[in-house]
Amino acid sequence: MISDLDPVIHAPKRLALMALLAHAQDADFGFVRDALGVSDSDLSKQATALTEASYITVAKAGRGRGGTTTFRITKQGRTAYEKHRAALEALLAGSNFSVSSDSTVAKES
């Protein structure tokens, strides 16, 4: 159902970040930035939204050019991502709807 889609995760860049982190123990800032093809400021903005929702954590070590920033998905974030993914897959598969044999009339099942 559409109501199961999480508006915090659903934004394309945040969805991509959550998908990446769902498959990694953790990921550093540069890797994530390059993998998503976004700017530093855009990644920071998206990460802030996910951090405020308690979906990811951000750990910083060191300072300046030698410092590192690492992202990690939280248990709450993983649960929210899996629920969002299942809702999105069901929506895309059309499992929430039944279509007549001539495909002209659709109704909610």
N, C-alpha and C positions, 0 to 999 in steps of 0.2 A: 504494500500500500504506500501511497505517496506520503502519508503521515509517518511512516517509518524511516523516511529519508532524513538524515541529519543535516540541517542547513549549515552548520559549522563545517562539516566535512565536505559537503556537496560542491563547494566552489572548486573548480578544476585544479588549481594549483595545490590547494590543501588536500584534495582527494589524491593527487599524485604523490604528495609528501607522505600521507598516511599509508598509501600502498607500498611505497618504498620502505618505510619504517616497519611495516608489518612483516617484511621479509628479511629484516636485518636486526642484529643485536643492538647496534647503534650505528650512526653514520655521521661523519664530520661535515661541517658546513660546506667546504669546498666541493666535496663529492656530491652532496645533495644539490647544491647550486648548479653544478655542471650537468648532473643527471636530469634535472628538471628544465634546464635551459632558461633560468631566471636570473635577474640581477641580485646583488647582495641585499639591497634595500627591500626588494620584493620578497625574497626569502625570509628576511627578518620580520616583515609584516605578516606573512602567512604563518610563520612559526609562533608569533605573538598571539594570534587568534587561537591557535591550537593549544598553546600553553595556558591561556586564560580559561579555556574549557577543560583543563586538566587532562588533555589527550596526549600531550607529549611533555617531556622534560628537556630543558636546555642546560647543559653543563659547560662551563667555561674554565679553561686551565691556562695559566700563563697570561702574559700581557703583550700588547703590541703585535708586531709581525710574527713573533714566535708563538703566540697564543693559539689555542684551538677551541672551537665551539663544536660540541657534539650533541646530536639529537637522539632521543630514545622514546619509543612509544610506551605509554603507561598501560597498566591493566585496564583501566577505565577506557582509555583510548582504543585499545585492541577490541574490547567488547563493542564499543560504539562503531568502530570501523567494520567489524564483522556483521553487525546488524544492518548498517547502511549498505554494505555490499550485497547482502542477501536480498534486501528490499529492491535495490537497483537491478539485480539479476532477475528477480521475479517480474518486475515491471517490464524489462526488456524482453523477457520470454513471453509476455502476455498472459502469464498464469493467473492474473487477477481478472481476466475478462474472458468471455466466451463469445465466439463469432459464429454467425449462421453459416450454413454450407455455401451460400452464394457470396459470402464475405461482405454483404452490404449492410447488415444490421449487427451491431455489437451491443452487448449488454453486460453489466457487471454481474459476476457470478457469486 
